[in-house]
Amino acid sequence: MWPFSTSYPELRVEQVGVLLHNESKPEVADINEKATYDYIIVGGGTSGCVIASRLSEDPSLKILVVERGILADTWASRVPLLSANFDSKSTPAYKWKTVPQTHADEQEFRLVAGKALGGTSRINAMLYTRGAPAEWNSWSNAGRKGWSYKDMLPYFLRSERAAEDITGDHHGREGSWFIRTIEPWFFSFLPIVLSAASILNLPTIKDINDPSGPICGAALMHRTQYESGERQPTSTAFLPIELALERKERLKICTGTIVNKIDFKSEEEGISKAVGIYFESEKNKGKVFYAKARKEVIVAAGTFGSPHLLMLRQIIFSPLIS
């Protein structure tokens, strides 16, 4: 019975790209329609899944999502306590160590990121925070038009499906992402924390995402979780199997894929435009494939992956690249 008889439409590299027989990019004539997309999204993580869902709402667009991890949708991945255990071999996560930190007594720290469709939203603490309005407004004031809190609010509202106990017009009710408040009984030390905050003249904040609330204080966080208690990463919120199957002709999701570099084309006035990507299978490395983007290549490879990819192409200068 569906959906148990129908698997998630994960694709392989050879199904979405053109195989290169040398290091050079294929001629335009050799890039067939199968390997040509309107938008290519590098990274099917926390943000990449949302972008893919929104762009593929337009039936005239063809979208490719490439993600290094796989679907990794198991019963353990839905249990918050188990899926957030970074030491478990079953947790789909990258684990790195930093270099010795000068301002932390030369200590090395562990860095963790999700390695699955849904990215770090598959393994994190499920906390949902929008950020302070003043931070968004500072971006807008610095010249990033369209990034003020007022500009972003409609997108927050559209994405959210806030629980009944979360009140206010600044929350959405019909979105895909279930937002709930952590229950007070979950932390037995909560009264102690609130008492300590009061002594320090820090207010108790009822709604951590209320734009009119104070920046500093003590609050119960919001979390992205189904009523059943299961984790809800962006992969199941915005790219559930029903949607992925419905849009599979125009939305291609390629997992287990490494993007080696972004291809650029020089245009007028010395401006370069991203026009494609080079990529390969993580399991079967050595065969490089190419996919072309008509409109944009969107880099959504996460906190660590995005700058790494851009540094490889020297879009971001780094002394680490030589």
Contacts in CASP RR format, 6 or more apart in sequence:
PFRMAT RR
TARGET T0000
AUTHOR 0000-0000-0000
METHOD contacts of the structure
MODEL  1
MWPFSTSYPELRVEQVGVLLHNESKPEVADINEKATYDYIIVGGGTSGCV
IASRLSEDPSLKILVVERGILADTWASRVPLLSANFDSKSTPAYKWKTVP
QTHADEQEFRLVAGKALGGTSRINAMLYTRGAPAEWNSWSNAGRKGWSYK
DMLPYFLRSERAAEDITGDHHGREGSWFIRTIEPWFFSFLPIVLSAASIL
NLPTIKDINDPSGPICGAALMHRTQYESGERQPTSTAFLPIELALERKER
LKICTGTIVNKIDFKSEEEGISKAVGIYFESEKNKGKVFYAKARKEVIVA
AGTFGSPHLLMLRQIIFSPLIS
3 241 0 8 1.000
3 242 0 8 1.000
6 241 0 8 1.000
6 245 0 8 1.000
8 71 0 8 1.000
8 73 0 8 1.000
8 241 0 8 1.000
8 244 0 8 1.000
8 253 0 8 1.000
9 244 0 8 1.000
9 245 0 8 1.000
9 248 0 8 1.000
9 253 0 8 1.000
10 70 0 8 1.000
10 71 0 8 1.000
10 117 0 8 1.000
10 253 0 8 1.000
10 254 0 8 1.000
10 255 0 8 1.000
11 252 0 8 1.000
11 253 0 8 1.000
11 254 0 8 1.000
11 255 0 8 1.000
12 254 0 8 1.000
12 281 0 8 1.000
13 254 0 8 1.000
13 257 0 8 1.000
13 279 0 8 1.000
13 280 0 8 1.000
13 281 0 8 1.000
13 287 0 8 1.000
13 289 0 8 1.000
14 289 0 8 1.000
15 252 0 8 1.000
15 254 0 8 1.000
16 34 0 8 1.000
16 35 0 8 1.000
16 64 0 8 1.000
16 66 0 8 1.000
16 252 0 8 1.000
16 254 0 8 1.000
16 289 0 8 1.000
16 291 0 8 1.000
17 34 0 8 1.000
17 35 0 8 1.000
17 279 0 8 1.000
17 289 0 8 1.000
17 290 0 8 1.000
17 291 0 8 1.000
18 26 0 8 1.000
18 30 0 8 1.000
18 31 0 8 1.000
18 32 0 8 1.000
18 34 0 8 1.000
18 35 0 8 1.000
18 289 0 8 1.000
18 290 0 8 1.000
18 291 0 8 1.000
19 287 0 8 1.000
19 288 0 8 1.000
19 289 0 8 1.000
20 26 0 8 1.000
20 278 0 8 1.000
20 288 0 8 1.000
20 289 0 8 1.000
20 290 0 8 1.000
23 288 0 8 1.000
25 263 0 8 1.000
25 290 0 8 1.000
26 290 0 8 1.000
31 290 0 8 1.000
31 292 0 8 1.000
35 289 0 8 1.000
35 290 0 8 1.000
35 291 0 8 1.000
35 292 0 8 1.000
36 62 0 8 1.000
36 291 0 8 1.000
36 292 0 8 1.000
36 293 0 8 1.000
36 294 0 8 1.000
37 62 0 8 1.000
37 63 0 8 1.000
37 64 0 8 1.000
37 252 0 8 1.000
37 291 0 8 1.000
37 292 0 8 1.000
37 293 0 8 1.000
37 294 0 8 1.000
38 55 0 8 1.000
38 61 0 8 1.000
38 62 0 8 1.000
38 63 0 8 1.000
38 293 0 8 1.000
38 294 0 8 1.000
38 295 0 8 1.000
38 296 0 8 1.000
39 55 0 8 1.000
39 61 0 8 1.000
39 62 0 8 1.000
39 63 0 8 1.000
39 64 0 8 1.000
39 293 0 8 1.000
39 295 0 8 1.000
39 296 0 8 1.000
39 297 0 8 1.000
39 298 0 8 1.000
40 63 0 8 1.000
40 64 0 8 1.000
40 66 0 8 1.000
40 276 0 8 1.000
40 277 0 8 1.000
40 291 0 8 1.000
40 293 0 8 1.000
40 296 0 8 1.000
40 297 0 8 1.000
40 298 0 8 1.000
41 48 0 8 1.000
41 51 0 8 1.000
41 52 0 8 1.000
41 55 0 8 1.000
41 63 0 8 1.000
41 64 0 8 1.000
41 65 0 8 1.000
41 66 0 8 1.000
41 298 0 8 1.000
41 300 0 8 1.000
42 66 0 8 1.000
42 259 0 8 1.000
42 262 0 8 1.000
42 277 0 8 1.000
42 297 0 8 1.000
42 298 0 8 1.000
42 299 0 8 1.000
42 300 0 8 1.000
42 301 0 8 1.000
42 309 0 8 1.000
43 65 0 8 1.000
43 66 0 8 1.000
43 67 0 8 1.000
43 68 0 8 1.000
43 259 0 8 1.000
43 299 0 8 1.000
43 300 0 8 1.000
43 301 0 8 1.000
43 302 0 8 1.000
44 52 0 8 1.000
44 65 0 8 1.000
44 66 0 8 1.000
44 67 0 8 1.000
44 117 0 8 1.000
44 118 0 8 1.000
44 119 0 8 1.000
44 235 0 8 1.000
44 253 0 8 1.000
44 300 0 8 1.000
45 67 0 8 1.000
45 114 0 8 1.000
45 117 0 8 1.000
45 118 0 8 1.000
45 119 0 8 1.000
45 120 0 8 1.000
45 121 0 8 1.000
45 234 0 8 1.000
45 235 0 8 1.000
45 300 0 8 1.000
45 302 0 8 1.000
46 118 0 8 1.000
46 119 0 8 1.000
46 120 0 8 1.000
46 121 0 8 1.000
46 233 0 8 1.000
46 234 0 8 1.000
46 302 0 8 1.000
47 234 0 8 1.000
47 300 0 8 1.000
47 302 0 8 1.000
48 65 0 8 1.000
48 118 0 8 1.000
48 234 0 8 1.000
48 298 0 8 1.000
48 300 0 8 1.000
49 65 0 8 1.000
49 117 0 8 1.000
49 118 0 8 1.000
49 119 0 8 1.000
49 233 0 8 1.000
49 234 0 8 1.000
49 235 0 8 1.000
49 237 0 8 1.000
49 238 0 8 1.000
49 239 0 8 1.000
50 159 0 8 1.000
50 234 0 8 1.000
50 238 0 8 1.000
51 298 0 8 1.000
51 300 0 8 1.000
52 63 0 8 1.000
52 65 0 8 1.000
52 238 0 8 1.000
52 239 0 8 1.000
52 251 0 8 1.000
52 253 0 8 1.000
53 176 0 8 1.000
53 238 0 8 1.000
53 239 0 8 1.000
53 243 0 8 1.000
54 238 0 8 1.000
55 61 0 8 1.000
55 63 0 8 1.000
56 63 0 8 1.000
56 247 0 8 1.000
56 250 0 8 1.000
56 251 0 8 1.000
59 250 0 8 1.000
61 250 0 8 1.000
62 250 0 8 1.000
62 252 0 8 1.000
63 250 0 8 1.000
63 251 0 8 1.000
63 252 0 8 1.000
64 252 0 8 1.000
64 254 0 8 1.000
64 291 0 8 1.000
65 251 0 8 1.000
65 252 0 8 1.000
65 253 0 8 1.000
65 254 0 8 1.000
66 254 0 8 1.000
66 257 0 8 1.000
66 259 0 8 1.000
66 277 0 8 1.000
66 279 0 8 1.000
66 291 0 8 1.000
67 116 0 8 1.000
67 117 0 8 1.000
67 118 0 8 1.000
67 119 0 8 1.000
67 253 0 8 1.000
67 254 0 8 1.000
67 255 0 8 1.000
67 256 0 8 1.000
67 257 0 8 1.000
68 115 0 8 1.000
68 255 0 8 1.000
68 256 0 8 1.000
68 257 0 8 1.000
68 258 0 8 1.000
68 259 0 8 1.000
68 282 0 8 1.000
69 92 0 8 1.000
69 115 0 8 1.000
69 116 0 8 1.000
69 117 0 8 1.000
69 255 0 8 1.000
69 256 0 8 1.000
69 257 0 8 1.000
69 282 0 8 1.000
70 92 0 8 1.000
70 116 0 8 1.000
70 117 0 8 1.000
70 255 0 8 1.000
70 256 0 8 1.000
71 116 0 8 1.000
71 117 0 8 1.000
71 235 0 8 1.000
71 255 0 8 1.000
72 92 0 8 1.000
72 115 0 8 1.000
72 116 0 8 1.000
72 117 0 8 1.000
72 122 0 8 1.000
73 117 0 8 1.000
73 235 0 8 1.000
73 236 0 8 1.000
74 90 0 8 1.000
76 82 0 8 1.000
76 83 0 8 1.000
76 90 0 8 1.000
77 83 0 8 1.000
77 92 0 8 1.000
77 116 0 8 1.000
77 122 0 8 1.000
77 231 0 8 1.000
78 230 0 8 1.000
78 231 0 8 1.000
79 230 0 8 1.000
79 231 0 8 1.000
80 126 0 8 1.000
80 225 0 8 1.000
80 229 0 8 1.000
80 230 0 8 1.000
80 231 0 8 1.000
82 88 0 8 1.000
82 90 0 8 1.000
82 91 0 8 1.000
83 91 0 8 1.000
83 122 0 8 1.000
83 123 0 8 1.000
83 231 0 8 1.000
84 91 0 8 1.000
84 123 0 8 1.000
84 124 0 8 1.000
84 125 0 8 1.000
85 91 0 8 1.000
86 93 0 8 1.000
86 95 0 8 1.000
86 110 0 8 1.000
86 112 0 8 1.000
86 123 0 8 1.000
91 123 0 8 1.000
92 114 0 8 1.000
92 115 0 8 1.000
92 116 0 8 1.000
92 122 0 8 1.000
92 123 0 8 1.000
93 112 0 8 1.000
93 113 0 8 1.000
93 114 0 8 1.000
93 115 0 8 1.000
93 123 0 8 1.000
94 111 0 8 1.000
94 112 0 8 1.000
94 113 0 8 1.000
94 114 0 8 1.000
94 115 0 8 1.000
94 304 0 8 1.000
95 110 0 8 1.000
95 111 0 8 1.000
95 112 0 8 1.000
96 110 0 8 1.000
96 111 0 8 1.000
96 112 0 8 1.000
96 304 0 8 1.000
97 108 0 8 1.000
97 109 0 8 1.000
97 110 0 8 1.000
97 111 0 8 1.000
98 108 0 8 1.000
98 109 0 8 1.000
98 110 0 8 1.000
98 111 0 8 1.000
99 108 0 8 1.000
100 106 0 8 1.000
100 107 0 8 1.000
100 108 0 8 1.000
101 107 0 8 1.000
101 108 0 8 1.000
101 109 0 8 1.000
111 304 0 8 1.000
112 120 0 8 1.000
112 123 0 8 1.000
113 119 0 8 1.000
113 120 0 8 1.000
113 302 0 8 1.000
113 303 0 8 1.000
113 304 0 8 1.000
113 305 0 8 1.000
114 120 0 8 1.000
114 122 0 8 1.000
114 123 0 8 1.000
116 122 0 8 1.000
116 123 0 8 1.000
116 235 0 8 1.000
117 235 0 8 1.000
117 239 0 8 1.000
117 253 0 8 1.000
117 255 0 8 1.000
118 233 0 8 1.000
118 234 0 8 1.000
118 235 0 8 1.000
118 239 0 8 1.000
119 233 0 8 1.000
119 234 0 8 1.000
119 235 0 8 1.000
119 302 0 8 1.000
120 302 0 8 1.000
121 224 0 8 1.000
121 233 0 8 1.000
121 234 0 8 1.000
121 235 0 8 1.000
122 231 0 8 1.000
122 233 0 8 1.000
122 235 0 8 1.000
125 223 0 8 1.000
126 223 0 8 1.000
126 224 0 8 1.000
126 225 0 8 1.000
126 231 0 8 1.000
126 232 0 8 1.000
127 221 0 8 1.000
127 222 0 8 1.000
127 223 0 8 1.000
128 177 0 8 1.000
128 179 0 8 1.000
128 209 0 8 1.000
128 221 0 8 1.000
128 222 0 8 1.000
128 223 0 8 1.000
128 224 0 8 1.000
129 208 0 8 1.000
129 209 0 8 1.000
129 221 0 8 1.000
129 222 0 8 1.000
130 152 0 8 1.000
130 156 0 8 1.000
130 209 0 8 1.000
131 209 0 8 1.000
132 215 0 8 1.000
133 149 0 8 1.000
133 211 0 8 1.000
134 149 0 8 1.000
134 215 0 8 1.000
136 147 0 8 1.000
136 148 0 8 1.000
136 149 0 8 1.000
136 151 0 8 1.000
136 152 0 8 1.000
137 148 0 8 1.000
137 149 0 8 1.000
139 147 0 8 1.000
139 148 0 8 1.000
140 146 0 8 1.000
140 147 0 8 1.000
140 148 0 8 1.000
140 151 0 8 1.000
146 152 0 8 1.000
149 211 0 8 1.000
153 170 0 8 1.000
153 211 0 8 1.000
156 170 0 8 1.000
156 172 0 8 1.000
157 170 0 8 1.000
157 171 0 8 1.000
157 172 0 8 1.000
158 172 0 8 1.000
158 175 0 8 1.000
159 172 0 8 1.000
159 175 0 8 1.000
159 176 0 8 1.000
159 177 0 8 1.000
160 171 0 8 1.000
160 172 0 8 1.000
160 173 0 8 1.000
160 175 0 8 1.000
160 177 0 8 1.000
160 179 0 8 1.000
161 172 0 8 1.000
161 173 0 8 1.000
161 174 0 8 1.000
161 175 0 8 1.000
161 176 0 8 1.000
161 177 0 8 1.000
161 178 0 8 1.000
161 179 0 8 1.000
162 171 0 8 1.000
162 172 0 8 1.000
162 173 0 8 1.000
162 179 0 8 1.000
163 178 0 8 1.000
163 179 0 8 1.000
163 180 0 8 1.000
163 181 0 8 1.000
163 227 0 8 1.000
165 180 0 8 1.000
165 181 0 8 1.000
166 179 0 8 1.000
166 180 0 8 1.000
166 181 0 8 1.000
166 207 0 8 1.000
166 222 0 8 1.000
167 207 0 8 1.000
168 207 0 8 1.000
168 210 0 8 1.000
170 209 0 8 1.000
170 210 0 8 1.000
170 211 0 8 1.000
171 179 0 8 1.000
171 209 0 8 1.000
176 237 0 8 1.000
176 238 0 8 1.000
177 224 0 8 1.000
177 232 0 8 1.000
177 234 0 8 1.000
177 237 0 8 1.000
177 238 0 8 1.000
178 224 0 8 1.000
178 225 0 8 1.000
178 226 0 8 1.000
178 227 0 8 1.000
178 232 0 8 1.000
178 237 0 8 1.000
179 222 0 8 1.000
179 223 0 8 1.000
179 224 0 8 1.000
180 222 0 8 1.000
180 223 0 8 1.000
180 224 0 8 1.000
180 225 0 8 1.000
180 227 0 8 1.000
181 220 0 8 1.000
181 221 0 8 1.000
181 222 0 8 1.000
181 223 0 8 1.000
182 220 0 8 1.000
182 221 0 8 1.000
182 222 0 8 1.000
182 223 0 8 1.000
184 190 0 8 1.000
184 220 0 8 1.000
187 193 0 8 1.000
190 220 0 8 1.000
193 218 0 8 1.000
194 204 0 8 1.000
194 218 0 8 1.000
197 203 0 8 1.000
197 204 0 8 1.000
197 217 0 8 1.000
197 218 0 8 1.000
198 204 0 8 1.000
202 216 0 8 1.000
202 217 0 8 1.000
202 218 0 8 1.000
203 214 0 8 1.000
203 216 0 8 1.000
203 217 0 8 1.000
203 218 0 8 1.000
204 217 0 8 1.000
204 218 0 8 1.000
204 219 0 8 1.000
205 213 0 8 1.000
205 214 0 8 1.000
205 217 0 8 1.000
205 218 0 8 1.000
205 219 0 8 1.000
206 219 0 8 1.000
207 213 0 8 1.000
207 219 0 8 1.000
208 219 0 8 1.000
208 220 0 8 1.000
208 221 0 8 1.000
208 222 0 8 1.000
209 222 0 8 1.000
224 231 0 8 1.000
224 232 0 8 1.000
224 233 0 8 1.000
224 237 0 8 1.000
225 231 0 8 1.000
225 232 0 8 1.000
226 232 0 8 1.000
239 253 0 8 1.000
244 251 0 8 1.000
244 253 0 8 1.000
256 281 0 8 1.000
256 282 0 8 1.000
256 283 0 8 1.000
257 279 0 8 1.000
257 280 0 8 1.000
257 281 0 8 1.000
257 282 0 8 1.000
258 279 0 8 1.000
258 280 0 8 1.000
258 281 0 8 1.000
258 282 0 8 1.000
258 285 0 8 1.000
259 277 0 8 1.000
259 278 0 8 1.000
259 279 0 8 1.000
259 301 0 8 1.000
259 309 0 8 1.000
260 278 0 8 1.000
260 279 0 8 1.000
260 280 0 8 1.000
260 288 0 8 1.000
260 312 0 8 1.000
261 277 0 8 1.000
261 278 0 8 1.000
261 309 0 8 1.000
261 312 0 8 1.000
261 313 0 8 1.000
262 274 0 8 1.000
262 276 0 8 1.000
262 277 0 8 1.000
262 278 0 8 1.000
262 297 0 8 1.000
262 299 0 8 1.000
262 309 0 8 1.000
262 310 0 8 1.000
262 313 0 8 1.000
262 315 0 8 1.000
263 274 0 8 1.000
263 275 0 8 1.000
263 276 0 8 1.000
263 277 0 8 1.000
263 278 0 8 1.000
263 290 0 8 1.000
264 272 0 8 1.000
264 273 0 8 1.000
264 274 0 8 1.000
264 275 0 8 1.000
264 313 0 8 1.000
265 272 0 8 1.000
265 273 0 8 1.000
265 275 0 8 1.000
266 272 0 8 1.000
267 273 0 8 1.000
274 293 0 8 1.000
274 296 0 8 1.000
274 297 0 8 1.000
275 292 0 8 1.000
275 293 0 8 1.000
275 297 0 8 1.000
276 290 0 8 1.000
276 291 0 8 1.000
276 292 0 8 1.000
276 293 0 8 1.000
276 297 0 8 1.000
277 290 0 8 1.000
277 291 0 8 1.000
277 293 0 8 1.000
277 297 0 8 1.000
278 288 0 8 1.000
278 289 0 8 1.000
278 290 0 8 1.000
279 288 0 8 1.000
279 289 0 8 1.000
279 290 0 8 1.000
279 291 0 8 1.000
280 286 0 8 1.000
280 287 0 8 1.000
280 288 0 8 1.000
280 289 0 8 1.000
281 287 0 8 1.000
299 306 0 8 1.000
299 309 0 8 1.000
299 310 0 8 1.000
300 306 0 8 1.000
301 308 0 8 1.000
301 309 0 8 1.000
307 316 0 8 1.000
310 316 0 8 1.000
311 317 0 8 1.000
311 318 0 8 1.000
311 320 0 8 1.000
311 321 0 8 1.000
312 321 0 8 1.000
314 321 0 8 1.000
END
